[in-house]
Amino acid sequence: MEQETKFIHAGVQPDTATGAIMTPIYQTSTFVQDSIGVHKGYAYARTSNPTRAALEKNLAAIENGSYGACFGSGLAAIDCVLKLLKPGDEVIANDDLYGGTYRLFTSVYAKYGIKFHFVDLAEPKNILKYCNDNTKLIWIETPTNPLLNIVDIKGLSMLVKDLETLLVVDNTFATPYLQRPLDLGADIVMHSATKYLGGHSDVVMGALICKDETLANNIYKIQNSVGAIPGPMDCFLVLRGIKTLHLRMERHCENAKEIAAFLQQHPKVDQVYWPGLESHANHAIAKKQMSDFGGMLSFSLIVNQKEAAENVVKNVKVFALAESLGGVESLIGHPATMTHAAIPKEEREKLGIVDSLIRLSIGIEHVNDLIADLALALES
Ligand SMILES: Cc1ncc(COP(=O)(O)O)c(C=O)c1O
């Protein structure tokens, strides 16, 4: 099946009891057994639930994987991956990560004896300096949050293919409509399904997808043992969201392209970060591994001050000032004080997350209204 058809049909079947075309929300904690251990495939809803199972199958199919596992949030999914490790193991991650991922690594897992290296992976071979026998996990986000840097997934996977390490890609920003990391050599794809997969800012959820059966069984074991699972209502919402992923992503990308062009010529704007721009440092790799460039965009101001950024974010009317991204409505945020506040100022500025940096999650409204809104806010 083509991606668009999979988004709508993969993993879902009309309900056998009623014929309902939409997967029912099985709001139940347990399932009656015919006799001890004899049941219809479901025993207790932490372990498995039919609504969640349909979503997990759908996710596996749309990422070209074989197994999907859902979690109560994106961070709970990342937490599951880290629980595959043991003290003494080392992790290499790109240095421009979602702040919450960085916080989980450095403030929760570092104290359990796991060592983290944060490396600029714009040039994949930078990784080699940090690889050793203890390297068990390579964590990459591409495009990155908030600077939209791109990591060459295939290039990196070739470099580390002889190491006994897992390559995990956070595919939240690109979604499987624009990029499929498992096809490029990744072992696990991770999602904050809270974002584009859900797509309507009404659910918090995470997911992992992989191809290898042993790896999947280890993930399911942690999922069941820890219990950080989503409820069936949330699974229903994400299943429904995915059905329109392709249509939404197309409009997100079209709008982002026009907004990037508008911002690039604006006299008050300094840098514009969007991988579709030819001026973007990793444009060539983005073009190779993605089918379009996504709806996330960041920009900095000529007056590089927090107050200048604050002035813009408080004067928009169509964009809403809020954390998160990937919904149908446009959001604006200030990474230095919001999503990336967990990263020390010095580190943050070295990466380019300066005080005037503004991040946009471009929605699917009419682009003229979005541009007019930004134009007015920038004038203020
Ligand atoms: C790229 C990325 N990964 C992971 C997460 C964490 O996901 P969640 O908020 O669903 O826990 C986020 C949240 O913003 C994110 O942007």
The ligand as an SDF file (V2000), in Angstrom:
LIG
                    3D

 16 16  0  0  0  0  0  0  0  0999 V2000
   11.1570   16.2250   19.2530 C   0  0  0  0  0  0  0  0  0  0  0  0
   10.4500   15.8400   20.5100 C   0  0  0  0  0  0  0  0  0  0  0  0
   10.6860   14.6450   21.0610 N   0  0  0  0  0  0  0  0  0  0  0  0
   10.0650   14.2630   22.2040 C   0  0  0  0  0  0  0  0  0  0  0  0
    9.1760   15.0870   22.8600 C   0  0  0  0  0  0  0  0  0  0  0  0
    8.5140   14.6300   24.1380 C   0  0  0  0  0  0  0  0  0  0  0  0
    7.1970   14.2410   23.8760 O   0  0  0  0  0  0  0  0  0  0  0  0
    5.9780   14.3610   24.9210 P   0  0  0  0  0  0  0  0  0  0  0  0
    5.7810   15.8200   25.1890 O   0  0  0  0  0  0  0  0  0  0  0  0
    4.8470   13.7200   24.2040 O   0  0  0  0  0  0  0  0  0  0  0  0
    6.3910   13.6300   26.1490 O   0  0  0  0  0  0  0  0  0  0  0  0
    8.9020   16.3450   22.3140 C   0  0  0  0  0  0  0  0  0  0  0  0
    7.9630   17.2510   23.0090 C   0  0  0  0  0  0  0  0  0  0  0  0
    7.8630   18.4110   22.6810 O   0  0  0  0  0  0  0  0  0  0  0  0
    9.5530   16.7320   21.1180 C   0  0  0  0  0  0  0  0  0  0  0  0
    9.3420   17.9310   20.5640 O   0  0  0  0  0  0  0  0  0  0  0  0
  1  2  1  0
  2  3  1  0
  2 15  2  0
  3  4  2  0
  4  5  1  0
  5  6  1  0
  5 12  2  0
  6  7  1  0
  7  8  1  0
  8  9  2  0
  8 10  1  0
  8 11  1  0
 12 13  1  0
 12 15  1  0
 13 14  2  0
 15 16  1  0
M  END
$$$$
